[in-house]
Amino acid sequence: MSYDVAIIGAGVSGAMVARELSRYNIKVALVEKCSDMAMGTTKANSAIVHAGFDAMPGTLKARLNVEGTAAMPGLCETLHVPFKPIGSYVVAFSNEEVETLEELKARGEENGVPGLEILDKEAIHREEPNLSDEAVAALYAPTAGIVCPYELTIAAVENAVMNGVEFFRNFDVTAIEKNAQGNFVLKSDAGEIEAEYVVNAAGVFCDKVASLIGDDSITIIPRKGEYMLMDRAVGDKVKHTIFQCPSKMGKGVLVTPTVDGNLLVGPSAVDIDEKDDCSTTADGTNGVFKTALRSVPSLSTRDVITSFAGIRAHSTGDDFIIAPSEKDAKFINVAGIESPGLSSAPAIGLYVCDMILQDKGKVSEKADFIPGRPAPVRFRHMSAEERKALVEKNSAYGRVICRCETITEGEILDAIHAPAGAIDVDGVKRRTRAGM
């Protein structure tokens, strides 16, 4: 099978690159070593759309964060993905930390982040009465928001497939060679794929994939973050995403609502050796919770319903690596995509797409490009009248399979039969929330 572009990795970055390339008359393959998209870093992160004040000015992180965040509301509306522009607070607990807020504000303004404001103690407690009394000020960023990272990725892949991209699951690339025509040949136990260009969006495995062409310039350090998810009963404990002042290891432990109405606490930040070690530990989760209590003292472990861990792809250069490999200009590394990678993903898709099109030349846009996807049925959010009308059209929507989340047989069938639909129970769960 021969393609113009093969994208390795169906996380949010690879998905956005695939969707942008699907606008054009070129043949694109998206390959993923797991059974579904969004199975790595994308599946387990803070789900925050960052405003863009944290990244150092002049970096790719800074530029693509601000551009991606600006594009996110419109993209989510087009793809029918929940997005909530709730804004964020970075909280200071001392005068010294207020100085950090001033630095972050100045940095954000240099990056082009709009609306940044430092609020005093009275203002932040008026908006967030559950914040600690020790909080003395906060940097308010109105453009920050929350999204479901795996739902966004699923939607982007579905839309890409609707526009002609071919999605290959369980395709673990074990070797990359060049053929007589000068094209790459991606090899796996599942078969081979030939492509003129390769986009390496393999997350924490980007360094391993790059090494398959002899490119050893990338070093990815797996950085584990543990989280605790709390019941919807306390989902309104805070209205904004609440950060503490950042450290060299990241943006620190946050407390935030989720788009599904829960409350999320985390993450920790520990550099590890194993790239797929998503285990949680008592020390890790206890440390996260203890730190979160500094922001919101009324949190209780009685409300925790689950814990999980994700692995961030931290690069030694502390910036995104998005560039052609020095070994081969048609092999494009999209590496080190840690926070704010989710926020930056729409802009990363455009950036990589433009890079390929400029090199390839003479590529036309599709006249029949479909920018969005049909809105998924969400029975639990419908009125009684809407439910009745839907069931009259299709009785499968009248059979509730998951009572807790009010998920119907019709929604499960939709998830299976969608473009790039679910092929296992976990895939159905991520698309519908059945079993959540």
BADO-319976 format. One record per residue (C-alpha): x, y, z; residue in three letters. Coordinates in steps of 0.001 Angstrom, whole numbers, padded with zeros to 6 digits, always signed. Layout:
! BADO-319976
XYZALA/...
! end
This chain:
! BADO-319976
+000000+000000+000000MET/+001473+003312-001076SER/+000690+006746+000406TYR/+001898+010307+000142ASP/+002086+010623+003944VAL/+002158+008070+006758ALA/+001587+009373+010287ILE/+002909+007199+013111ILE/+000852+007653+016270GLY/-002859+008403+016664ALA/-002692+010614+019713GLY/-004117+014122+019539VAL/-001114+015487+017579SER/-001189+012744+014948GLY/-004965+013010+014708ALA/-004833+016752+014078MET/-002120+016342+011437VAL/-004259+013693+009727ALA/-007340+015909+009768ARG/-005496+018894+008295GLU/-003901+016777+005549LEU/-007322+015286+004712SER/-008300+018689+003279ARG/-006010+018062+000311TYR/-005824+015696-002632ASN/-003137+013473-001190ILE/-003251+009932+000144LYS/-002712+009678+003913VAL/-002319+006737+006309ALA/-002580+007072+010085LEU/-000997+004104+011889VAL/-001338+003257+015565GLU/+000287+000428+017506LYS/-002700+000082+019859CYS/-006276-000999+019129SER/-007633+002547+019128ASP/-006660+006189+018887MET/-005759+008247+021995ALA/-004302+005306+023915MET/-001096+006945+025155GLY/-000415+010382+026641THR/-003638+011726+025129THR/-005797+009321+027127LYS/-004545+010370+030565ALA/-003785+014026+031110ASN/-005244+017120+032766SER/-007635+017893+029867ALA/-006773+021582+030178ILE/-006712+024048+027303VAL/-003988+026350+028611HIS/-004054+030076+027955ALA/-000347+030207+027028GLY/+001369+032259+029726PHE/+003636+029497+031014ASP/+005815+028774+027951ALA/+008909+030878+027393MET/+008510+033535+024683PRO/+010023+032588+021345GLY/+009511+028854+021785THR/+007295+026638+019676LEU/+005383+025847+022851LYS/+004497+029509+023306ALA/+003496+030148+019703ARG/+001513+026961+019115LEU/-000166+027082+022538ASN/-001655+030524+021904VAL/-002652+029657+018330GLU/-004115+026290+019333GLY/-006100+027697+022240THR/-007587+030382+019999ALA/-008687+027699+017510ALA/-010040+025219+020074MET/-013584+026589+020649PRO/-014402+026702+016941GLY/-012815+023323+016286LEU/-014782+021675+019101CYS/-017993+023211+017823GLU/-017302+021903+014309THR/-016441+018409+015540LEU/-019251+018357+018141HIS/-016883+017893+021062VAL/-017699+019404+024488PRO/-015555+022424+025351PHE/-016013+024747+028314LYS/-014224+028142+028422PRO/-014052+028254+032215ILE/-010813+030218+032571GLY/-007987+029471+035001SER/-006421+030850+038173TYR/-002777+030529+039176VAL/-002933+031028+042932VAL/-000276+032738+045045ALA/+000057+031973+048755PHE/+002728+034563+049563SER/+004070+037923+048431ASN/+006996+036096+046829GLU/+004561+034050+044739GLU/+002707+037233+043762VAL/+005955+038247+042084GLU/+005806+034946+040164THR/+002282+035880+039013LEU/+003628+039194+037717GLU/+006325+037329+035782GLU/+003790+034909+034314LEU/+001509+037783+033327LYS/+004338+039612+031573ALA/+005407+036411+029837ARG/+001850+035674+028740GLY/+001391+039172+027342GLU/+004610+038782+025377GLU/+003237+035489+024039ASN/+000038+037240+022945GLY/-002330+035872+025579VAL/-005353+038208+025894PRO/-007172+039300+029041GLY/-004641+038346+031717LEU/-005368+039943+035072GLU/-004056+039631+038625ILE/-006921+039473+041117LEU/-006638+040296+044806ASP/-007713+038110+047715LYS/-011211+039526+047934GLU/-011877+039063+044222ALA/-010671+035459+044043ILE/-012635+034366+047097HIS/-015734+036043+045773ARG/-015442+033920+042630GLU/-014048+030808+044330GLU/-015302+030648+047946PRO/-013790+027170+048463ASN/-010244+028389+047859LEU/-007911+028349+050825SER/-007945+031424+053064ASP/-004175+031466+052631GLU/-004540+032391+048939ALA/-003602+036065+048591VAL/-003871+036624+044818ALA/-004317+034837+041508ALA/-003458+035288+037857LEU/-006725+035013+035921TYR/-006592+033754+032329ALA/-010036+033962+030679PRO/-009052+032083+027491THR/-008244+028839+029322ALA/-010765+026011+029144GLY/-011408+022300+029472ILE/-012042+019583+026892VAL/-012093+015777+026801CYS/-008759+014880+025167PRO/-009695+011411+023930TYR/-013097+012543+022673GLU/-011395+015335+020716LEU/-008943+012837+019237THR/-011667+010353+018322ILE/-013613+013136+016605ALA/-010558+014323+014665ALA/-009750+010796+013457VAL/-013390+010159+012510GLU/-013409+013386+010504ASN/-010090+012529+008844ALA/-011405+009090+007865VAL/-014590+010678+006496MET/-012276+012691+004238ASN/-010275+009727+002970GLY/-007526+009078+005524VAL/-006964+005361+006147GLU/-006594+004361+009801PHE/-004552+001280+010673PHE/-004801-000104+014203ARG/-002476-002628+015864ASN/+000274-001481+013473PHE/+003425-001348+015590ASP/+006233-000006+013398VAL/+009324-002135+014050THR/+011486-001098+011080ALA/+011669+001687+008489ILE/+013560+001200+005238GLU/+013897+003014+001920LYS/+012857+001330-001342ASN/+014191+001772-004889ALA/+011822+004695-005476GLN/+013239+006547-002478GLY/+010071+006132-000408ASN/+009864+004977+003184PHE/+008618+001474+003914VAL/+007087+001095+007372LEU/+007240-002503+008548LYS/+005232-004223+011247SER/+003847-007650+012045ASP/+000571-006407+010542ALA/+002148-005675+007130GLY/+003956-002891+005298GLU/+003085+000647+004261ILE/+004979+002753+001731GLU/+004991+006548+001960ALA/+006852+009508+000508GLU/+006676+011390+003836TYR/+006568+010110+007412VAL/+005308+012087+010404VAL/+006705+010713+013660ASN/+004020+011534+016250ALA/+004659+008499+018435ALA/+004550+010284+021805GLY/+006937+008853+024389VAL/+008235+006489+021690PHE/+009251+009261+019260CYS/+012925+008730+020023ASP/+012605+005006+019353LYS/+010798+005598+016045VAL/+013339+008238+014966ALA/+016157+005807+015664SER/+014670+003455+013047LEU/+016062+005816+010380ILE/+019303+006381+012272GLY/+018171+009645+013893ASP/+019458+009598+017471ASP/+019063+013325+018067SER/+015917+012958+020194ILE/+015822+011916+023839THR/+012414+011517+025436ILE/+012175+011220+029213ILE/+008951+009553+030378PRO/+007432+011752+033085ARG/+004648+010097+035058LYS/+001717+012077+036432GLY/-000803+010540+038837GLU/-004361+011860+039116TYR/-007452+011397+041260MET/-010933+011713+039781LEU/-013727+012793+042114MET/-017475+012271+042046ASP/-019878+014608+040264ARG/-021316+015463+043658ALA/-018290+017732+044164VAL/-017862+018716+040517GLY/-018787+022319+041305ASP/-016334+022682+044170LYS/-014425+025126+041924VAL/-015600+026958+038809LYS/-012201+027592+037242HIS/-009092+025486+036756THR/-007008+026163+039860ILE/-003216+026008+039505PHE/-000506+026575+042055GLN/+002653+028409+041011CYS/+004645+026261+038530PRO/+007979+024560+039121SER/+010736+023247+036858LYS/+008851+019906+036721MET/+005680+021403+035287GLY/+002578+023378+036101LYS/+002071+021618+039409GLY/-000972+020036+041026VAL/-004266+021470+039862LEU/-007909+021197+040842VAL/-010335+021483+037947THR/-013835+020636+036816PRO/-014135+018258+033856THR/-016472+018559+030886VAL/-018425+015587+032257ASP/-019074+017249+035607GLY/-016464+015528+037785ASN/-013578+017117+039658LEU/-009982+016236+038720LEU/-006969+016553+041022VAL/-003351+016130+039896GLY/-000827+015445+038508PRO/+002368+014444+040212SER/+005575+014691+038166ALA/+008157+011927+038417VAL/+010699+011003+035756ASP/+010731+007233+035223ILE/+012536+004683+033060ASP/+009618+002689+031647GLU/+007704+004414+028846LYS/+004500+002481+029506ASP/+004411+002367+033318ASP/+000972+003819+034067CYS/+000704+002267+037519SER/-000490+004351+040455THR/+001006+004299+043929THR/-000243+005164+047390ALA/+002637+007616+047829ASP/+001902+009264+044489GLY/-001825+009767+044951THR/-001456+010737+048609ASN/+001135+013342+047641GLY/-001127+014732+044941VAL/-004078+014983+047307PHE/-002055+016573+050082LYS/-000782+019225+047669THR/-004282+019872+046296ALA/-005574+020513+049812LEU/-003417+023609+049919ARG/-005607+025074+047185SER/-008990+023668+048244VAL/-008911+022494+051901PRO/-012462+021074+051849SER/-011584+018256+049425LEU/-012167+014772+050823SER/-010814+011406+049746THR/-014317+010019+050328ARG/-015296+011630+047033ASP/-012499+009974+044993VAL/-013961+007431+042561ILE/-010768+006388+040747THR/-007102+007177+040259SER/-004984+006871+037120PHE/-001609+007840+035705ALA/-000394+009214+032394GLY/+003059+009513+030848ILE/+004264+012823+029409ARG/+006881+012918+026662ALA/+009439+015307+028119HIS/+012269+016311+025811SER/+015694+017307+027099THR/+015451+020592+025201GLY/+012269+021556+027077ASP/+010466+022610+023876ASP/+008415+020907+021205PHE/+010538+019274+018507ILE/+008655+019757+015239ILE/+011028+019666+012305ALA/+012371+017490+009492PRO/+014963+014984+010644SER/+018576+015803+009870GLU/+018804+012265+008490LYS/+015994+012743+005970ASP/+014029+015929+005204ALA/+010883+013940+004424LYS/+010820+012373+007882PHE/+009201+014919+010216ILE/+009565+014548+013960ASN/+006689+015764+016129VAL/+008302+014988+019460ALA/+008406+016190+023045GLY/+004712+017086+022903ILE/+004053+017428+026606GLU/+001956+020191+028198SER/+000662+022344+026529PRO/+000452+019699+023787GLY/-003325+019240+023960LEU/-003877+023002+023794SER/-001420+023291+020906SER/-002738+020322+018907ALA/-004900+022274+016423PRO/-001934+024526+015647ALA/+000460+021565+015482ILE/-001797+020006+012838GLY/-001632+023144+010697LEU/+002102+023625+011257TYR/+003035+020116+010127VAL/+000541+020137+007260CYS/+002010+023396+005915ASP/+005521+021972+006253MET/+004638+018986+004068ILE/+002638+020951+001500LEU/+005384+023532+001045GLN/+007929+020795+000406ASP/+005676+018702-001812LYS/+004172+021554-003866GLY/+001254+021551-006326LYS/-001307+020003-004008VAL/-004907+021124-004432SER/-007624+021342-001817GLU/-010572+018982-001996LYS/-013747+020581-003250ALA/-015784+018128-001183ASP/-013890+018373+002124PHE/-016200+017765+005085ILE/-015045+019985+007979PRO/-017086+018390+010748GLY/-018778+015207+011822ARG/-022427+014515+012746PRO/-023224+015283+016375ALA/-023222+012054+018399PRO/-026487+011170+020120VAL/-026267+011938+023855ARG/-029492+010476+025241PHE/-028727+011554+028823ARG/-028724+015216+027806HIS/-032028+015116+025877MET/-035402+016381+027005SER/-038302+013944+027417ALA/-039769+015132+024120GLU/-036484+014681+022278GLU/-036063+011195+023717ARG/-039562+010174+022679LYS/-039057+011391+019116ALA/-035702+009578+018879LEU/-037088+006268+020161VAL/-039971+006476+017699GLU/-037402+006649+014886LYS/-035156+003901+016294ASN/-036215+001654+019183SER/-032556+000862+020032ALA/-032373+004266+021728TYR/-035145+003134+024045GLY/-033040+000403+025645ARG/-030745+001743+028370VAL/-027626-000449+028688ILE/-025701+001610+031254CYS/-027993+003018+033933ARG/-025466+005205+035761CYS/-024573+007153+032618GLU/-027916+006613+030828THR/-026304+005128+027729ILE/-028569+003375+025236THR/-028095+000483+022860GLU/-028442+002924+019967GLY/-025480+004992+021175GLU/-023346+001869+021538ILE/-024223+000775+018006LEU/-023378+004288+016765ASP/-019965+004077+018444ALA/-019225+000755+016751ILE/-020402+001768+013276HIS/-018869+005273+013214ALA/-015895+005984+010937PRO/-012901+004467+012765ALA/-015436+003135+015275GLY/-014901+001120+018438ALA/-013676-002452+018099ILE/-013607-003365+021812ASP/-015388-002592+025076VAL/-012909+000119+026088ASP/-013454+001824+022730GLY/-017199+001893+023358VAL/-016580+003228+026871LYS/-014475+006148+025654ARG/-016972+007079+022954ARG/-020164+006796+024993THR/-019201+006733+028727ARG/-020915+003354+029141ALA/-019281+001825+032215GLY/-017609+005050+033326MET/
! end
